Amino acid sequence: MKNPLTYCNPIPFPDYPRGRTSIRKTPGAWGFRHSQVRDFRETADPSVIFHDNTWYLYPSCGMAYVSKDFVTWQHHRIEPFDCGYAPTVVQFRDTFLLTACGAPIYQAPSPLGPFVSLGPVRLPSGEVLKGFNDPMLFVDDDGRLYAYWGLGEPGIFAAELCADDPTRLITEPLKVFRYNPEHTWERYGSWNEDAGKSFVEGAWMIKVDATYFLTYAAPGTEWRTYGMGVYTAASPLGPFTYQQRNPILQKQHGLVQGPGHGCIVRGPNATLWAFYTCTVCYEHLFERRIGFDPAGLDENGNLFVRDASEIPQLAPGLKPDPHNGNDVGWLPLSWNKDIRATSLSAGRDPLYANDGCTHTFWQPAADDPAPALIINLNGAFDIHAFRVLWRDIGLDYDNGVLPGPYKFAVSVSSDGESWQCVVDATENRVDLLIDYRAIDATPGSFVKLEIFSTPRGITPAVIDFTAFGVFRHNQ
């Protein structure tokens, strides 16, 4: 029986772009964790549209990603490629509008451009609007255009834009809400311990039936407590009321945690989907990835997302169910199981490749000619999929050490001696920092990852090597 179409968070986009703050290389700025600034890659703050049965995803740092099936994504480099953090795109009349933090309004005839600048956003007086950060553009059912923005202490603002000149506000900026320390999850820190501040940011508007849902993120993109909340209103400019069920998405453990700044969009068959930023924050607090999961309304009309998943999920159209989950039924088989490697570098033990943590990784010895990992699953299973998270050790854009394809193979064995290759990526030509691959169900008790080559100058390192499957009842 052929496997259903699945995806797995964090999403394996090709050609992960360079982190914007590593380009600046300013030690101590923007919360660098190390005195020596190192290059890293990031995507975050996704803005998504579902247009003509195609998904278009616009993240920070490099646009855009396109998918027909929600599983295989292609990178289409558009201009502007990186117009600022937190881009937002909306279809307006017969065009598409694009903007980002501090960016002008761009306009294009199609989702992939070509985009041309219409100019900066201006107040009704004609003055340039200052502090236009984490913006979102929203078109109501009556065709009227609105903007929502805000980052940090000032709060979240809203205004209506001129339909004939989308760069001009026709209402004065209205502060619709700000950080509220009574909302414990909004408080700053890994334990929400600092009630004195928060980064309330990432506003996103969606209308469902007659209710306007204005989502936002807090308390900061670097924290595992990062999540999404929502206010509701009967009109696009409010007044807004804090929803009874909040936060609508939060997760503080596992490989996918801190699901914040994102969007809620409609997909096929009238489904709702939440796209979000998730944390890595090893090299820098802005080192992040992207995930997505079904959203929905509960029996009281509250918007919610069941969880930020990190195991294989059914693709849209198959069983999108925010109440009971979209899991395909394949569980991680390899976490914290017996693992060995052909070699290791000091402090980079193989156990770090299956401990479910993004801050640890296995790194083979520098003179290992054929690095490999073997995991004993300690049982008999039907294996359905694999995920590999790579770390770019030695990445140095300025000196020509660039990202690229990893060439590898994954094999399965019942006895640890005879092996069957189930993923042959020895000729891989796609740059996938995250690699998820479903296979035909294969019985096995051992799995092996062999690394054949890495991008020139990059030292091989594995953050996570996971096998997914189900227990074999009839051995």
Protein Blocks (a to p, Z undefined) as FASTA:
>chain_A
ZZddddddddddehiacdfklmnopghiahiabfbdcdddddehiacddeehiacdddeh
iacdddfklmaccddddddfbgcghiadddehjbccdddehiacdddfbfnbpaddebjc
ddfkopacehiahiaddddfkopacddedehjnopcdddddfklmkbcfbdcddfbdcdf
klmmlpgcjkopalkbccdehiacddehjbccdddddfbfkbmkbccdddddfbfnbpad
ddfbdcfbdcfedjbghiacddddddehhiacddddddfklmpmklccdddddddddfko
pacdfbacfbdcddehilpcfknopaehiacfkgopacddfbdcehiafklmmnopakbc
cdddfklmbgcddddehiacddfbdcdddddehiafknopacddddddddddfkomaccd
fbdcklgcbdcfbacddddddddfbdcdddfbdcehiacddfbdcddddddfbZZ
